[in-house]
Amino acid sequence: MWAPYLMGERTPHLDPYARAALVGLTTSHTRAHIIRAILEGVAFSLRDTLTLFAEMNVPVEKIRLGGGGARAPLWRQIQADVYGFAVEILEAEEGAAYGAALLAGVGGGVWSSVDEACAQTMRVAARVEPDQTASALMNSRYAAFRALYPALHGVDERLSDIL
């Protein structure tokens, strides 16, 4: 299991001293296992945000993926399975640049609001549904992931003192 805190963490743990860790590694694990663990760990970290939204009663109606990572079918499926929601892949692959162009259009008066700009320009190219069996497994793995940060927290503090 991968704790993806390479640069500290902000959500849900406001902790600049949090550090990444690969936990549970044995000699029987392959490169593929490590890559899969990294992908799942990042998705679990993103799911932490969805968990916070749920705790705050903020509804999440859609999850949309864009950018280069959204091109990878495995990454799409892992996210759908970890979140337990369908993920939509946008036609616009360059998310940041596309968003900047939309903001410029709003600023230049092409659209009256960001919501209007998105409604008129954002198109879904594909939708990936979660696999129910995999999603059930990801739920149990997410519970284990949630235990990682508290378990590593004391180690991270000790490391920050000597590094």
MOVEN-V918327 format. One record per residue. N is the residue number from 1. RES is the residue in one letter. SS is DSSP state (h for helix, s for strand, l for the rest). Layout:
N;RES;SS / N;RES;SS
This chain:
1;M;l / 2;W;s / 3;A;s / 4;P;l / 5;Y;l / 6;L;l / 7;M;l / 8;G;l / 9;E;s / 10;R;l / 11;T;l / 12;P;l / 13;H;l / 14;L;l / 15;D;s / 16;P;l / 17;Y;l / 18;A;l / 19;R;l / 20;A;l / 21;A;s / 22;L;s / 23;V;l / 24;G;l / 25;L;l / 26;T;l / 27;T;l / 28;S;l / 29;H;l / 30;T;l / 31;R;h / 32;A;h / 33;H;h / 34;I;h / 35;I;h / 36;R;h / 37;A;h / 38;I;h / 39;L;h / 40;E;h / 41;G;h / 42;V;h / 43;A;h / 44;F;h / 45;S;h / 46;L;h / 47;R;h / 48;D;h / 49;T;h / 50;L;h / 51;T;h / 52;L;h / 53;F;h / 54;A;h / 55;E;h / 56;M;l / 57;N;l / 58;V;l / 59;P;l / 60;V;l / 61;E;l / 62;K;l / 63;I;l / 64;R;s / 65;L;s / 66;G;l / 67;G;l / 68;G;h / 69;G;h / 70;A;h / 71;R;h / 72;A;l / 73;P;h / 74;L;h / 75;W;h / 76;R;h / 77;Q;h / 78;I;h / 79;Q;h / 80;A;h / 81;D;h / 82;V;h / 83;Y;h / 84;G;l / 85;F;l / 86;A;l / 87;V;s / 88;E;s / 89;I;s / 90;L;s / 91;E;l / 92;A;l / 93;E;l / 94;E;l / 95;G;h / 96;A;h / 97;A;h / 98;Y;h / 99;G;h / 100;A;h / 101;A;h / 102;L;h / 103;L;h / 104;A;h / 105;G;h / 106;V;h / 107;G;h / 108;G;l / 109;G;l / 110;V;l / 111;W;l / 112;S;l / 113;S;l / 114;V;h / 115;D;h / 116;E;h / 117;A;h / 118;C;h / 119;A;h / 120;Q;h / 121;T;h / 122;M;l / 123;R;l / 124;V;s / 125;A;s / 126;A;s / 127;R;s / 128;V;s / 129;E;l / 130;P;l / 131;D;l / 132;Q;h / 133;T;h / 134;A;h / 135;S;h / 136;A;h / 137;L;h / 138;M;h / 139;N;h / 140;S;h / 141;R;h / 142;Y;h / 143;A;h / 144;A;h / 145;F;h / 146;R;h / 147;A;h / 148;L;h / 149;Y;h / 150;P;h / 151;A;h / 152;L;h / 153;H;h / 154;G;h / 155;V;h / 156;D;h / 157;E;h / 158;R;h / 159;L;h / 160;S;h / 161;D;h / 162;I;h / 163;L;l
